[in-house]
Amino acid sequence: MQNVTALGPLEPFKSNLLSALGVMHFSNEEIKETFDELIGNGGVIENDRVFELLKTAYGFEPMPEEMGLFVNTLRLHEEGGSLTWEQLRDGMDRIRETLEGVSKNATEHSSYADLHEDRVKHKRYSKDPMDRYKAPMTESQSVGWHEEEVFNEAFKKLSCEETRYVASMVKQHIDVF
């Protein structure tokens, strides 16, 4: 599991990647221990208790995106269904394989020579930050991160007393300088 301190995670860029979900930070053995505590060895878990299992194993609630992956991969939306440990383990392995492909999407360059060449030629990145990270990494990235409605508020032009005085003098064709 990633180490979180009072100053935040040790690697903020890595922890904010789209692939940084709980299933990537916990091994099958760690989740198996929680499975055995909740269900018992050799038992089956009902589909609606998978969230409880992950929450107990992680020590925090899994993200909605992660639960979406579990629902789609393990077909948890089917009512009355249950999973054995082997089915759950195989599903988590498939989810990890999918997320490894997503994490490779965050890598732009494979060597320093490629990075240096692109920087010298002022080549733009081929992948947007939204394709790499869950949330904006800087405050300036938060503008336009999602398709939010932009409000352009018009402000009335106000001028000071001196400016109004000079403007009236100019209107009367009087040279103030």
C-alpha positions in Angstrom: 0.0 0.0 0.0 1.2 3.5 -0.7 2.5 5.5 2.2 0.5 8.6 3.0 1.9 11.2 5.4 0.6 14.5 6.7 2.2 16.1 3.6 0.3 13.7 1.2 1.5 10.7 -0.7 5.2 10.0 -1.2 4.7 10.0 -5.0 1.9 12.3 -5.8 2.0 11.8 -9.6 2.0 8.1 -9.3 -0.8 8.0 -6.8 -3.0 10.2 -9.0 -2.7 8.0 -12.1 -5.9 6.5 -13.5 -4.5 3.0 -12.8 -3.8 3.8 -9.1 -6.7 1.9 -7.6 -6.7 -0.3 -4.4 -6.6 -3.6 -6.3 -3.2 -2.6 -7.6 -1.8 -1.9 -4.2 -3.0 -5.1 -2.4 -1.9 -8.6 -3.3 -4.3 -11.5 -3.7 -2.9 -12.9 -0.4 -3.9 -9.8 1.5 -7.4 -9.8 0.1 -7.6 -13.6 0.7 -7.0 -13.0 4.4 -9.9 -10.6 4.6 -12.0 -13.0 2.5 -11.3 -15.9 5.0 -12.2 -13.6 7.9 -15.5 -12.5 6.4 -16.6 -15.7 4.7 -14.5 -18.5 6.0 -12.1 -20.8 4.1 -13.7 -22.3 1.0 -16.8 -20.3 1.2 -18.6 -18.1 -1.3 -19.3 -14.4 -1.2 -22.5 -12.9 -2.4 -22.2 -10.3 -5.1 -23.5 -7.5 -2.9 -20.8 -8.1 -0.2 -17.8 -7.5 -2.6 -17.8 -3.8 -1.6 -17.7 -4.8 2.0 -14.8 -7.2 1.3 -12.8 -4.5 -0.5 -13.5 -1.8 2.1 -12.3 -4.1 4.9 -9.3 -5.3 3.0 -8.2 -1.8 1.9 -9.1 0.1 5.1 -10.9 2.7 3.0 -13.8 2.7 0.5 -12.9 1.7 -3.0 -13.3 4.4 -5.6 -16.5 4.3 -7.8 -14.3 3.7 -10.9 -12.8 0.6 -9.2 -16.2 -0.7 -8.2 -17.4 -0.2 -11.8 -14.5 -2.4 -12.9 -15.5 -5.1 -10.4 -19.1 -4.9 -11.4 -18.4 -5.3 -15.1 -15.6 -7.9 -14.8 -17.2 -10.1 -12.2 -20.8 -9.4 -13.4 -21.8 -8.3 -9.9 -25.0 -6.7 -11.2 -26.6 -10.1 -11.5 -28.9 -10.5 -8.5 -28.5 -13.5 -6.2 -25.1 -14.4 -7.6 -22.1 -15.4 -5.6 -18.4 -15.8 -6.2 -15.9 -18.4 -5.0 -12.4 -17.2 -4.0 -11.0 -18.6 -7.3 -13.5 -16.6 -9.4 -12.7 -13.4 -7.4 -9.0 -14.0 -7.7 -9.2 -14.5 -11.5 -11.4 -11.4 -11.8 -8.9 -9.3 -9.8 -6.1 -10.6 -12.0 -8.0 -9.5 -15.1 -8.6 -6.1 -13.6 -4.9 -5.7 -12.8 -4.0 -6.6 -16.4 -6.4 -4.0 -17.7 -5.0 -1.4 -15.3 -1.4 -2.2 -16.3 -2.4 -1.2 -19.8 -3.9 2.0 -18.5 -0.8 2.8 -16.6 1.4 2.4 -19.7 -0.8 5.1 -21.3 0.6 7.6 -18.8 4.2 7.0 -20.0 5.1 9.4 -22.8 8.8 8.6 -23.3 10.7 5.4 -22.9 14.2 7.0 -22.7 15.9 10.3 -21.8 17.0 10.6 -25.5 13.3 10.6 -26.6 12.4 13.2 -24.0 15.4 15.4 -24.9 14.6 15.2 -28.6 11.0 16.2 -28.1 11.9 19.0 -25.8 14.5 20.4 -28.2 12.0 20.3 -31.1 9.2 21.7 -28.9 7.0 18.8 -29.6 3.7 18.7 -27.7 2.7 15.8 -25.6 0.5 13.3 -27.4 -1.6 12.5 -24.3 -3.6 15.0 -22.4 -3.4 15.1 -18.6 -7.1 13.9 -18.4 -5.9 10.7 -20.1 -3.3 10.1 -17.4 -4.6 11.4 -14.1 -7.8 11.1 -12.0 -7.7 14.8 -10.9 -5.8 17.9 -11.9 -2.2 18.0 -10.5 -2.0 21.8 -10.5 -4.6 24.5 -9.9 -4.2 25.8 -13.5 -5.1 22.3 -14.8 -8.4 22.5 -12.9 -9.7 25.0 -15.4 -11.4 23.0 -18.2 -10.6 19.6 -16.5 -14.1 18.6 -17.1 -16.8 20.0 -19.4 -18.1 22.5 -16.9 -20.1 25.6 -17.9 -18.0 28.7 -18.0 -19.5 31.9 -16.7 -18.2 35.2 -18.1 -19.4 37.9 -15.8 -19.3 41.4 -17.3 -18.1 44.1 -15.0 -19.2 47.7 -15.4 -16.3 50.0 -16.4 -15.7 52.3 -13.6 -13.3 55.2 -13.7 -11.9 57.5 -11.0 -12.7 61.2 -10.6 -9.4 62.4 -12.3 -10.0 60.2 -15.3 -13.6 61.5 -15.7 -12.2 65.1 -15.5 -9.6 64.5 -18.2 -12.2 62.8 -20.4 -14.5 65.7 -20.2 -11.6 68.1 -21.0 -10.7 66.0 -24.1 -14.4 66.0 -25.2 -14.3 69.9 -25.1 -11.1 69.9 -27.1 -9.1 71.5 -24.4 -5.4 70.5 -24.2 -4.7 69.4 -20.7 -1.1 68.8 -21.2 
